[in-house]
Amino acid sequence: MSYIITLGDASFVDMTTPSIQLEATTPGGTVLCSLSNGPVGRGYGATLTFIPARQRFNVEINTTGTRYAPHVLEDLNGDRQPQTIDVLLLMAPTGSSGPRPSQSAQLQSNEWSTSPVLPKTCA
């Protein structure tokens, strides 16, 4: 099934930056679907699709190259589908930098990774 993730800023303005990466991952960190931000419906974001759909998953929003902080929505219920999830991104604190994190745990603990950008794939 599909999960539509839309992105906006604190002023509820659509985030149109294509460098933002949206990923569905298992709680263990396996990437289920990875797409770049783009037009979706009447806004911007991505439609994350993966099989099996009925599983717990995280949504990771990687914001490298933007002034916004990365974000993880953890332990979402795959039984509640289809869903549209509207996400507001907040500005990163001044002086924050580094390559994009590669796992939820790294986002949460600020242990930045130097791993390459993941491929843009979905089921």
Secondary structure, DSSP 8 states (H G I E B T S, - for coil): -EEEEEEEETT--B---TT-EEEEE-TT--EEEEEE-EEETTEEEEEEE-SS-SS-EEEEEE-TTSSB--EEEEEE-TTS-SEEEEEEE-B--TT---S--SSHHHHHHT-------------
